């Protein structure tokens, strides 16, 4: 293991205790600011201009402290990649958050104080054991008690960190009115996105019918005309045999186009069985694992079907993949489908196909994430709420 990876591993272990310690330190600063602000407001209340000046200073320093706390939580306490509310909140809510933060700050100080006392006691026990003042049994008993107290202290630090994050999410998140406005904006954009996705799918079907099936039917008509004009029986039989093969291919293409409109097989089979049928026709080997305790709604199955088909098509046509893995399961009230291939990557999430899928997923309040660095691999993750 390289030195850089070793440092990263140690830092991952130290992030939480460092974050709690930093939160206790900032809690002391926030307590001082809140006390000074309260005293300043009480003194300046009879003088309106002075009160407005105190309000401006409070707004400035409260905003600075809230930004500092957000940065601390994002860098030290939140898991990598997990978002934190960044909505602008009123000064009153900022002050309320800083006041609520005094609790995890005080608990963090208490936890570290207990840890310090424990370290001092551990040093005393070790010194007594080295001097022979404790028997072996007493030393082991003291060590066992120390280990239990250390584990409880570690759990206390984790609980303080969880409380700190929960307070930030609750008090710095959008209010009910802002959340309602955000929801309306999301519904408006998703509705427009669904309309655009439907139009794009119609254009795609029209191209498939015009460039594929229509051309094949024209060629089939010409082939049958040649068979009618042929005077040689063997020639006529050969042309009719070729026409029969073309009819079968045309039926297959028509079935493919119909499935792009709606996967009718979902009416009689579940998603896993339908995707297994799709995998049999795929040019790339596909491994499917479907673990759904109950069958989700038809709309969810349909969207996941289209996501899987688009991912399989991209893996075969553009990624030069040799294996595609499709995993479907339920986690914390969400149906999750992960499509992973070992291709060359480089998929564009803003392209017509993937962007249309993102709009389909968003229409059901879901999420679609595409990870496809140059050189691969490509992972498409679709998550839909299942109630």
Number of C-alpha atoms within 10 A of each C-alpha: 5 6 8 8 10 11 11 11 11 10 13 13 11 12 16 23 19 15 22 29 19 17 28 23 15 20 25 14 13 22 16 12 18 18 11 13 19 14 12 17 19 11 12 16 14 10 10 10 11 15 17 14 14 18 15 13 13 23 17 12 16 24 19 13 20 19 14 14 21 18 13 18 22 18 14 22 21 18 13 10 7 7 10 16 13 12 11 12 16 12 16 12 15 22 22 15 18 25 14 16 22 20 16 23 25 17 18 28 20 16 21 20 12 15 17 12 12 17 14 12 14 15 12 12 19 16 13 14 15 10 9 11 12 16 11 11 9 13 17 12 12 16 15 12 11 17 13 11 15 16 11 14 18 17 13 17 24 17 16 23 25 16 15 24 19 12 16 20 15 12 17 22 17 18 14 9 9 13 12 12 13 13 12 12 12 15 16 12 15 20 16 14 20 19 15 16 20 16 13 15 17 14 12 15 17 13 13 17 16 12 11 15 19 14 14 18 15 10 14 21 13 13 16 17 12 15 19 12 9 14 10 9 10 10 13 17 13 12 20 18 12 14 20 14 13 17 15 11 14 19 13 13 17 16 13 15 19 13 13 17 14 13 17 13 14 17 10 9 11 16 23 20 15 18 21 16 12 15 20 11 10 16 15 19 15 21 14 16 14 17 13 16 8 7 12 18 9 13 10 20 20 18 19 25 22 19 26 23 18 16 25 27 15 20 27 20 11 13 23 15 23 14 17 24 16 23 17 21 15 19 12 9 11 15 22 22 23 22 24 25 27 18 22 18 22 16 23 14 18 11 10 13 18 21 17 23 25 25 24 28 23 22 21 17 14 19 17 22 14 18 17 21 14 12 12 18 18 26 22 22 20 25 25 24 17 17 8
